[in-house]
Amino acid sequence: MTNVAFDTADLANHLIDLQIKLAYLENTVDTLNDVIAKQDRELKDLQDQLKLIYKFLEKEHDEGIAPFDLLADKPPHY
């Protein structure tokens, strides 16, 4: 009978250990989920900023900067 009692106590201890490990894993998953959600928001913000930069550069390019022509834009002292 002592073997059965010992086995039950041993199983109870293993069950408690598993529950503790599960609690830590759940906490880790929740923490990682928060980090991923934050990084997703930051990535979307950076993508929006990049789109604005591209629009600005396209606008500047469309307005055009006249190319430098060495013969036409010769300084007066030559």
Secondary structure, DSSP 4 states (H G I P E B T S, - for coil): -HHHHHHHHHHHHHHHHHHHHHHHHHHHHHHHHHHHHHHHHHHHHHHHHHHHHHHHHHHHHHH--PPP-TTTT--TT-
